[in-house]
Amino acid sequence: MSSRKLTVDAELEKLQRETFGYFLHETNPANGLVIDKTAPDWPSSIAATGLALACYPVSVERGFMSRAAAVERTLATLRFFWNSPQGSEPDATGFQGFYYHFLDMQTGRRAWQCELSTVDTAFLLAGALTAAVYFDVATADEHEIRTLADALYRRADWQWAQDGGATVTHGW
């Protein structure tokens, strides 16, 4: 390794590229779920998945990924969440438009009897809405991204999440 120090810009680009690498390599391409940490048999995190959705537009702008690849990954994720089971079953993906904190990487079903998380759902939805704003080209795929992101956002029943109180609760 060279003893030359990287410039601040070069260090920042290296950090961005390495961060993007996590999302590139630790995502299930079939459903878009991102593993919470790289440990054997670990589930995905909906917060990490939301961060990936926000990361894809940045990666396109930085030249780390093609727009077409980012669209494909984003659609896989949004389609998965839109079609995933919402209900009171113990292995559902979510309920009332909110999602369980940890989901099985392959099936997308609730892992470990974890909580339904308003905070982590907010990260997921923020990522979806970020993608919706970025993917603004008049193509069928980018229109679908905008439509699904909006539908997922609108499905979250924030009044239900207040549980009769004045503020949203963390999770159940």
Buried (B, 14 or more C-beta within 10 A) or exposed (E): EEEEEEEEEEEEBEEBBEBBEBBBEBBBEEBBBBBBEEEEEBBBBBBBBBBBBBBBBBBBEEEBBEBEBBBBBBBBBBBBBBEBEBEEEEBBBBBBBBBBBBBBBEEBBBBEEBBBBBBBBBBBBBBBBBBBEBBEEEEEEBEBBBEBBEBBBEBBEEEEBEEEEEEBEEBE
